[in-house]
Amino acid sequence: DTGVSQDPRHKITKRGQNVTFRCDPISEHNRLYWYRQTLGQGPEFLTYFQNEAQLEKSRLLSDRFSAERPKGSFSTLEIQRTEQGDSAMYLCASSTSRYEQYFGPGTRLTVT
Amino acid sequence: AQSVTQLGSHVSVSEGALVLLRCNYSSSVPPYLFWYVQYPNQGLQLLLKYTSAATLVKGINGFEAEFKKSETSFHLTKPSAHMSDAAEYFCAVSDRKTSYDKVIFGPGTSLSVIP
C-alpha cells in the first residue's frame, strides 16, 4: 500500500493556460474523488468516479473543468483557460467503501 | 441540503489539557459523520467515523467523538493534548439516503498545543 499519489505537487501557471493534474489511487480502490480546498476552508467535493464511470459532478465544476478515469485506474483533472479564482489545492482521494477515503497530498495550483 | 458547522476556527490548549472540537451538522436524517485531521503539507487522514453503530466512537491517537442526535452534534474530544496533535481538524458528513459518496466538509478548526 503506497498510498494515493498526485502529480505535480505544485503548479504555477498563467491565466488562460490549460493545466492537467494526475491522481494515482491506492491499488484496487474502485472509488476515486476530487476535491478543491482553498485557504482556510474545508475540501469541497468536485466529482466522484466508481471504476471508470463518473457518477457525480458538483455544480462547482464549470465547463472549463473535466475529469477522466480511463480503465478505472488513475484519474486526470484538467482545467482549461485557467482563472485566478482557480488557485487552490486540488485533492484526490480513493476508497473501497463510502466509510473511509484515503487522501493524497494534493496539487497546489497558483494562477498568476 | 446538508451542512457542517465547526465552532471556533482556531482552538488553543495547553499540553495535557482536554481537547474539545465542536461540530454540528444539518441533515434531515442522521447521516454518516467523520472527523479528519490534516497535518501541514500532508493529505487528510481519517480519525474516526460514525455509521450508526455505537454513538460513542473511538478513533486513532486517543481521540473519540459522541453522536448526539438531539443536539445534531458530533464533537471531538481527547482527554490529554499532546504537542503532536497540533493540526487542522475537519468534521464531515455524508448523506446515507443517497448511493453517492459525496462528503461535505466543515470549514475546519486549527488546533494549537501550548507547551
Contacts between the chains, C-beta under 8 A, distances in Angstrom:
chain1	res1	chain2	res2	distance
A	4	B	43	7.0
A	31	B	101	6.0
A	33	B	101	6.9
A	33	B	103	7.8
A	35	B	105	7.9
A	40	B	9	7.4
A	40	B	107	7.2
A	40	B	108	7.5
A	41	B	107	5.6
A	41	B	108	7.1
A	42	B	4	7.7
A	42	B	90	4.9
A	42	B	92	7.4
A	42	B	105	3.2
A	42	B	106	5.3
A	42	B	107	5.3
A	42	B	108	5.1
A	43	B	44	7.1
A	43	B	90	7.4
A	43	B	105	4.9
A	44	B	105	7.3
A	45	B	102	5.2
A	45	B	103	6.4
A	45	B	104	7.0
A	48	B	100	6.4
A	48	B	101	5.5
A	48	B	102	6.6
A	55	B	100	6.4
A	56	B	100	5.0
A	56	B	102	6.1
A	91	B	43	6.8
A	91	B	44	7.3
A	93	B	43	7.9
A	93	B	44	7.7
A	95	B	101	7.3
A	98	B	32	7.2
A	98	B	94	6.5
A	98	B	101	4.6
A	99	B	32	6.9
A	99	B	49	5.6
A	99	B	51	5.7
A	100	B	46	5.1
A	100	B	49	6.6
A	101	B	44	7.9
A	101	B	46	7.2
A	101	B	101	7.8
A	101	B	103	6.9
A	102	B	43	7.9
A	102	B	46	7.9
A	103	B	36	7.9
A	103	B	43	3.6
A	103	B	44	4.2
A	103	B	45	7.2
A	104	B	43	5.3
A	105	B	41	7.2
A	105	B	42	6.2
A	105	B	43	4.9
A	106	B	43	6.3
